[in-house]
Each structure stands twice: as structure tokens, then as C-alpha cells.
Amino acid sequence: MTIQLNHTQHAVLAHAAQTTNGKITWFPDNVKGGARQKVLTGLFNRALITSNGVDHFVAAEGYDALGLTRPMAALAPEVSPLDADPELEATVANVEAQWAQAGKQPLAAPKSHRQREHSKQATIIGMLRRPEGATVAQICACTGWQAHTVRGTFAGAFKKKLGLSITSAKPKGGERSYHVVASADEMLA
């Protein structure tokens, strides 16, 4: 399974992995204040970074997401393979197995939301699930909403609250259309 990183997440992880032995000390100039915390939270929730309570470091999964080799010697240079602790290794293997068993779900699973059958939200989701998807103009015509309300609904209600994954495509010379990507559960059903 490939982990999708946005540009900022990739830049922060790559910089830390390649220049500071995995310690996150740099952010792009345009990422300040709360945006930095949001980047860190997003990476932490996906287990790509870890923290010692003060600093953040690239986790083994973060190196995997970047396609880089995990730096075993750089993380613990004072421990040689002969000094390995079998009890610690068994505990780590047990925790990793529990993570794999949990289905690699995000730390905070999205809440289950009740959806009325003929609500505007249900109508829009139905439009987004069509093979051709839906344009903002089509959704505006159907709901009577303005374009900024439609886009806000995508980001707030659909992505954040419902956990839907929405993609968009714009054919050359055409209008951008939006689609709901089927979840793994829906694909198996």
C-alpha cells in the first residue's frame, strides 16, 4: 500500500531524513504557526513520525513512504546487532502485529454519521459517485448553493466529518469534475 503525501509533508520528511538524521527541524517558508502543527499532526496520525515529547523524528514508516532505506545505525549507533534485546524485539514485533491486525486505520476513526435518504448531502454524494462525477456548476444547480458553499462542503462535511476521499479531474478545455473514491470496504462489498 502506497502512502500518499502532499507536497509539504513530503518536503518536511525528506529534509529531515536526508539532512538531520530524521529530526524534524525545517518547514517550508510558507508553512507557519498552526499550519506546521497540522503537518506534524497529519504525519503523526499516519505513524510516519514519532515524538520524544519535545522533538519529532521520522519513523521507520516515514522512510518507507519516501522510498528510503531505514537508517538502523543512524537511529541507534551505540547498539550493535550483537547487543540486540530479544525481549524488546518480541515486544516490538507484537505491537507491529497488533497494528497490522487493526487494519492500519487512522488513530481517530471517523464517526459514524446518520444520513437521511433524500437530503442534499445524500444527493451530492450520489452525484459524486457517478462514473462521470459532478461539476461544481451541476451541484449548484441541484442544491441552489453557491460555488464556495459546495467546495466548503467537500472539505468540511465530506472529507473531515464523513472521511470521504474526493478527487478531481479536468479534461483539456473542459470543466473540472469531482468524484468520490470508493473506500476499501466498498470495493470488497
N, C-alpha and C positions, 0 to 999 in steps of 0.2 A: 504494500500500500504506500503510495507516494503522498507525502505531506505537502500541501500547497502553502507556500509562504508568500506574503505580499512583499513588495519591494523593500519597505523599511525593515521588516522582520529579517529578510534575507541579508540586507546590508549590515544590520547590527550583529547577527550571528556570525557572518563571515568575517567581519572585522575582529570580533573577539577571538574567534577560532584561529585566525591567521596572525594576529599581532600581539595579543595579550595573554596567551596560554589559556584562553577560554573565559577570562574575566571580562564582563561587560562594562566597559568604561566610556564608550563612544556612542553617540547618536548623530544622525544627520542634522545639519544646522537648522533645518525647518521643523524638527521634532523637538518641542519644548514642553515643560510642565506636565500637565495631565496626559498629553499625548505620549510622553515617554513611559508613564506608568501604564497606559493602555497597551503599549507594545510589550512591556515586560509581563503584564498580566496575561495577555494573549499567548505569549511564548510559554509562560509558566503553566497555564491551564492545559496546554498540549504536551506538557512534560519535556519540552525542548530545552528548558533552562532549569537550574536549581539555585537555591539560595542558602547561604550560611547564616542568615539573619541580618547581615549587613550588606554583603555584596551578592551579585548574581553571576552565575557561571554557565557556560554552555554545557548541557547534559549530554550523555552519550547519544541520546536520540536526536539531539540538535546536530551533532556531527553527521549522523546518518541522514538527516533531512537535507544537509548541504552536500551529501555525497562524499564526505571526507572520512578518512580513517580516524577511528577513535584513538586519541593520544594517551595510551595507558601510562607510559613513562612520564609524560608531562604532568599528569594528574597526581601521581604519587611517586616521585622519583626516588624517595627513600625506601620504598618497598620493592624488593626483588621478587621474581616469581617463586623463589625457594621459600620466602618468608610469608607466603600466602596463608591466610587463616581459613581453614576448611569450614569452621562454624560460621564465619561471616559469609563465605561464598555460598553456603547452603541457605542462609537467611536471604541473601540477595536473590538466589535462584527461586526461592519460594515466593518472594514478593513479585518478581517478574512474572512468574506463572499466574499469580492472582490477577495481575494487570492484564495479562493476555486473556484470562478467563472472563474478565469483566467486559470483554469486547472492545477494549480501547475506547470507551465512551468518554466524553468530556467530564471533568470533575463535577460540574454542576449540570446535571441533565435538565433539558428544557422541561418546564412544567407542562402537564397535560391540560390543554385548553379545550373547553367545550365549544363546538362551533355549530351555530344554527344552520339549518339546511339551505335556506333561501336568503341569507344575509349578503350584503355587498362583499364582505370578506370572502365568503364561500364562492360567490360568483367570480370574483377576481382570481382566486386560486384555480378555479376551473378553467378560466381563460388562459392562465399561465401554464397549465398542464397540457393544453392542446399542442399537437405537433408543431404548428406554426407559431405558438406562443401568442403574445399580445403586445401591442404598442401602447405607449402612454396615451396617445390620442384615442385609441379604442376603449381603453379603460375609463378615460374621462367621459367619453360619450355614453358609456354604460352606467356610470355611477353619478354623473353630474359633478364630479370633483374637479379641482384644478390640478394641473400637472405636478406642482410641488407637493400637493397632498398625496398624490399617487406615489411619487418617489419616496416621500416620508413614510408611507405605509409599507413600502418594500423594506426599508431599513429598520423601522421600528417594530411594527406588528409581525411582519413575516419573518424577517431574519432574526431579530433579537428575541421576540416573545415566542414565536412558533418554531424557531430553529430551522426554517426552510432555507434551502440553498437556491438563490436566484442568479441566473446567468443572463447575459445579453449578447446579441449578435446584431451587426449592422452590415447588410449586404451593400456592395458598392452602389452608390446612387439611391439606396433605399432608406427606409425608416428603421430605426433601432427597435428590435423586438426582444421581449423579456420572456424567460422560461423558468419554470420550477424544475430543478434537477431531482429526479427520483432518489429517495433515500435507499440505503442498502436493504432495509426491511421491505420496502415496496417492491424492489426488484426481485426479491425472493418469493414474494407472495404471488 
